[in-house]
Amino acid sequence: MRLSTLAICTTMVATGLLRAQEKAIDTQRSTITIHVGKSGLFSAAAHDHTVFAPISSGSILDGEPRHVEFRVETAKMKVKPDPKIDAKDEATIQKHMEEMTLETKKFPEITFRSSRVQKLNDGQWKVDGDLSLHGVTKAVSLTVKQAGGSYTTHYVLKQTDFGIKPISIGGGLIKVKNELEIDFQIFPRHG
């Protein structure tokens, strides 16, 4: 009797492990897009920006329980070209992001590692984890949806929560909003 119970338990564990497979994140298709807004009295004279943060590496554990982690190299983050901004100003914006906001030489990576994933309903999960940015690690909670072959979520992050002082020009007449809106679309690599 003991032997058959042990065999059943072993089979159940093995089946669970076979269903839960770690898959690398498809770094070519996956995107993290950061929307940077403006504020201040003369904010109409400034521009909103979109920043692309390519995922350098990461993995997703499919099956139950689920797990996700990824890494972004801050030096590879790029401000999306904007036809309303000339090349010189665009280069200045990129430089300020790298040197003043992200401090890429001091803080070369942004990482996320889930600590708990809870299924809410079909195709939707609550993902809790640790986000490390600018030398600060904070617990975050995301609602992730599966759409087609990707996992998507939207998150609002306050720069000051991570020790980042939003850029301000003219004594605050034009400044970058503290809140950044971030859209994630993550594809697991197949095969």
The 8 nearest C-alpha neighbors of each residue, nearest first, counted from 0:
[[1, 3, 2, 4, 5, 6, 7, 8],
 [2, 0, 4, 3, 5, 6, 7, 8],
 [1, 3, 5, 0, 4, 6, 7, 8],
 [2, 4, 6, 0, 5, 1, 7, 8],
 [5, 3, 7, 1, 6, 2, 8, 0],
 [4, 6, 2, 8, 3, 7, 9, 1],
 [5, 7, 3, 9, 4, 8, 10, 2],
 [6, 8, 10, 4, 5, 9, 3, 11],
 [9, 7, 11, 5, 10, 6, 4, 12],
 [8, 10, 6, 12, 11, 7, 5, 13],
 [9, 11, 13, 7, 8, 12, 14, 6],
 [12, 10, 8, 14, 9, 13, 7, 15],
 [13, 11, 15, 9, 14, 10, 16, 8],
 [12, 14, 16, 10, 15, 11, 9, 17],
 [15, 13, 17, 11, 16, 12, 10, 18],
 [16, 14, 12, 18, 13, 17, 11, 19],
 [15, 17, 13, 19, 18, 14, 12, 20],
 [16, 18, 14, 15, 19, 13, 20, 62],
 [19, 17, 15, 62, 16, 20, 14, 61],
 [20, 18, 62, 61, 16, 17, 63, 60],
 [21, 19, 61, 60, 18, 22, 17, 62],
 [20, 22, 60, 59, 61, 58, 19, 23],
 [23, 21, 59, 58, 187, 60, 188, 20],
 [22, 24, 58, 188, 57, 187, 59, 25],
 [23, 25, 187, 58, 57, 188, 26, 186],
 [24, 26, 188, 187, 186, 27, 28, 29],
 [25, 27, 29, 54, 28, 24, 55, 56],
 [28, 26, 25, 29, 30, 54, 53, 24],
 [29, 27, 26, 25, 186, 30, 185, 184],
 [30, 28, 185, 26, 186, 184, 25, 27],
 [31, 29, 184, 183, 53, 32, 185, 28],
 [30, 32, 183, 52, 182, 51, 53, 184],
 [31, 33, 51, 182, 181, 50, 30, 52],
 [34, 32, 181, 50, 49, 180, 35, 51],
 [33, 35, 49, 180, 179, 48, 181, 36],
 [36, 34, 48, 179, 47, 49, 33, 37],
 [37, 35, 47, 176, 175, 34, 48, 38],
 [36, 38, 175, 176, 174, 42, 47, 46],
 [37, 39, 42, 174, 176, 173, 175, 36],
 [40, 38, 173, 172, 42, 41, 174, 171],
 [39, 41, 172, 42, 173, 38, 171, 43],
 [42, 40, 172, 43, 173, 39, 44, 45],
 [41, 43, 38, 173, 39, 45, 44, 40],
 [44, 42, 41, 45, 46, 40, 38, 37],
 [43, 45, 42, 41, 46, 173, 40, 37],
 [46, 44, 42, 43, 37, 173, 47, 41],
 [47, 45, 48, 37, 44, 43, 36, 42],
 [46, 48, 36, 35, 37, 45, 49, 34],
 [49, 47, 35, 34, 46, 50, 36, 78],
 [48, 50, 34, 79, 33, 78, 35, 51],
 [51, 49, 78, 33, 77, 79, 32, 52],
 [50, 52, 32, 77, 76, 31, 53, 78],
 [53, 51, 76, 31, 32, 54, 50, 71],
 [54, 52, 30, 55, 51, 71, 31, 76],
 [53, 55, 71, 26, 56, 70, 52, 69],
 [56, 54, 71, 70, 53, 72, 26, 57],
 [57, 55, 70, 69, 54, 26, 24, 58],
 [58, 56, 69, 68, 24, 23, 70, 59],
 [57, 59, 23, 24, 22, 68, 67, 69],
 [60, 58, 67, 22, 66, 21, 61, 23],
 [59, 61, 21, 66, 65, 20, 22, 19],
 [62, 60, 19, 20, 65, 59, 21, 63],
 [61, 63, 19, 18, 65, 64, 60, 20],
 [64, 62, 65, 19, 61, 15, 18, 60],
 [63, 65, 62, 66, 116, 19, 61, 60],
 [66, 64, 60, 63, 61, 62, 116, 67],
 [65, 67, 60, 59, 113, 116, 64, 68],
 [68, 66, 59, 113, 58, 112, 60, 69],
 [67, 69, 112, 57, 111, 58, 113, 59],
 [68, 70, 57, 111, 56, 110, 58, 54],
 [69, 71, 110, 56, 55, 109, 54, 57],
 [72, 70, 54, 109, 55, 108, 73, 53],
 [71, 73, 108, 74, 75, 107, 55, 109],
 [72, 74, 107, 75, 76, 108, 103, 71],
 [73, 75, 72, 76, 103, 107, 97, 104],
 [76, 74, 73, 72, 77, 53, 52, 71],
 [75, 77, 52, 73, 74, 51, 53, 50],
 [78, 76, 51, 50, 79, 75, 52, 93],
 [77, 79, 50, 49, 93, 80, 51, 48],
 [78, 80, 49, 50, 77, 81, 51, 48],
 [81, 79, 78, 82, 89, 84, 49, 86],
 [80, 82, 83, 84, 79, 89, 48, 85],
 [81, 83, 84, 80, 85, 86, 79, 89],
 [84, 82, 81, 85, 46, 80, 86, 89],
 [85, 83, 82, 81, 89, 88, 86, 80],
 [84, 86, 88, 87, 89, 83, 82, 81],
 [85, 87, 89, 88, 90, 84, 80, 91],
 [88, 86, 90, 89, 85, 91, 84, 92],
 [89, 87, 91, 90, 85, 86, 92, 84],
 [88, 90, 86, 92, 91, 87, 85, 84],
 [89, 91, 93, 87, 88, 92, 94, 86],
 [92, 90, 88, 94, 89, 93, 95, 87],
 [91, 93, 89, 95, 94, 90, 96, 88],
 [94, 92, 90, 96, 91, 95, 78, 97],
 [93, 95, 91, 97, 96, 92, 98, 90],
 [96, 94, 99, 92, 98, 97, 93, 91],
 [95, 97, 100, 93, 94, 99, 98, 101],
 [96, 98, 94, 101, 95, 102, 103, 99],
 [99, 97, 102, 95, 96, 94, 100, 101],
 [100, 98, 95, 102, 96, 97, 101, 166],
 [99, 101, 96, 102, 98, 97, 163, 95],
 [100, 102, 97, 103, 96, 99, 98, 133],
 [103, 101, 98, 97, 105, 99, 104, 100],
 [102, 104, 107, 106, 101, 105, 97, 73],
 [105, 103, 102, 106, 107, 74, 98, 97],
 [104, 106, 103, 102, 107, 133, 101, 134],
 [107, 105, 103, 133, 104, 108, 102, 134],
 [108, 106, 103, 73, 72, 104, 105, 74],
 [109, 107, 72, 73, 71, 106, 110, 70],
 [108, 110, 132, 71, 131, 70, 72, 73],
 [111, 109, 70, 131, 69, 130, 108, 71],
 [110, 112, 130, 68, 69, 129, 131, 113],
 [113, 111, 68, 128, 129, 67, 114, 110],
 [112, 114, 128, 67, 127, 115, 66, 68],
 [113, 115, 128, 127, 112, 116, 129, 66],
 [116, 114, 127, 113, 126, 117, 128, 66],
 [115, 117, 126, 125, 65, 127, 124, 118],
 [116, 118, 125, 124, 119, 126, 115, 64],
 [117, 119, 124, 120, 123, 125, 116, 121],
 [120, 118, 124, 123, 117, 125, 121, 122],
 [121, 119, 123, 118, 122, 124, 117, 144],
 [122, 120, 123, 119, 118, 124, 145, 144],
 [121, 123, 145, 144, 120, 124, 146, 119],
 [122, 124, 144, 120, 119, 143, 121, 118],
 [125, 123, 118, 119, 143, 117, 142, 126],
 [124, 126, 142, 117, 141, 116, 143, 118],
 [125, 127, 116, 141, 140, 115, 124, 142],
 [128, 126, 140, 115, 113, 114, 139, 116],
 [127, 129, 113, 114, 112, 138, 139, 126],
 [128, 130, 138, 112, 137, 111, 139, 136],
 [129, 131, 111, 137, 136, 110, 138, 132],
 [132, 130, 136, 110, 135, 109, 111, 129],
 [131, 133, 109, 135, 134, 161, 136, 130],
 [132, 134, 106, 135, 161, 101, 162, 131],
 [133, 135, 132, 106, 131, 136, 161, 162],
 [136, 134, 161, 132, 131, 133, 137, 162],
 [137, 135, 131, 130, 129, 132, 134, 138],
 [138, 136, 130, 129, 139, 131, 135, 161],
 [137, 139, 129, 128, 130, 140, 136, 127],
 [140, 138, 128, 127, 129, 137, 141, 130],
 [139, 141, 127, 126, 128, 125, 138, 142],
 [142, 140, 126, 125, 143, 127, 139, 152],
 [141, 143, 125, 124, 152, 126, 144, 140],
 [144, 142, 152, 124, 151, 123, 141, 125],
 [145, 143, 123, 151, 150, 122, 146, 152],
 [144, 146, 150, 122, 149, 123, 151, 147],
 [147, 145, 149, 148, 150, 144, 151, 122],
 [148, 146, 149, 145, 150, 186, 122, 144],
 [147, 149, 146, 186, 145, 150, 187, 185],
 [150, 148, 186, 185, 146, 147, 145, 184],
 [149, 151, 145, 185, 144, 184, 146, 143],
 [152, 150, 184, 144, 183, 143, 145, 185],
 [151, 153, 143, 183, 182, 142, 144, 154],
 [154, 152, 182, 181, 183, 155, 151, 180],
 [153, 155, 181, 180, 156, 182, 152, 141],
 [156, 154, 180, 179, 181, 178, 157, 153],
 [155, 157, 179, 178, 158, 154, 180, 181],
 [158, 156, 178, 177, 160, 159, 179, 155],
 [157, 159, 163, 177, 160, 161, 156, 178],
 [158, 160, 163, 162, 161, 157, 164, 177],
 [161, 159, 158, 157, 162, 163, 156, 137],
 [162, 160, 159, 135, 158, 163, 133, 132],
 [161, 163, 159, 160, 164, 158, 133, 135],
 [164, 162, 159, 158, 161, 165, 100, 133],
 [163, 165, 159, 166, 162, 158, 100, 177],
 [166, 164, 175, 177, 163, 167, 158, 176],
 [167, 165, 175, 174, 164, 168, 100, 99],
 [166, 168, 174, 171, 173, 165, 175, 170],
 [169, 167, 173, 171, 170, 174, 172, 166],
 [170, 168, 172, 171, 173, 167, 174, 41],
 [169, 171, 168, 172, 167, 173, 174, 39],
 [170, 172, 167, 173, 169, 168, 174, 39],
 [171, 173, 39, 40, 169, 41, 170, 168],
 [174, 172, 39, 42, 171, 168, 41, 167],
 [175, 173, 167, 38, 171, 37, 166, 39],
 [174, 176, 37, 166, 165, 36, 38, 177],
 [177, 175, 37, 36, 178, 38, 174, 165],
 [176, 178, 157, 158, 165, 175, 179, 159],
 [179, 177, 157, 176, 156, 155, 158, 180],
 [178, 180, 156, 35, 155, 34, 157, 181],
 [181, 179, 155, 34, 33, 154, 156, 178],
 [180, 182, 33, 154, 153, 32, 155, 34],
 [181, 183, 153, 32, 31, 152, 33, 154],
 [184, 182, 31, 152, 151, 30, 185, 153],
 [185, 183, 151, 30, 29, 150, 149, 31],
 [186, 184, 29, 150, 149, 183, 30, 151],
 [185, 187, 149, 29, 25, 24, 148, 188],
 [188, 186, 24, 25, 23, 22, 189, 185],
 [189, 187, 25, 24, 23, 22, 186, 190],
 [190, 188, 187, 22, 25, 23, 186, 24],
 [189, 188, 22, 187, 23, 25, 21, 20]]
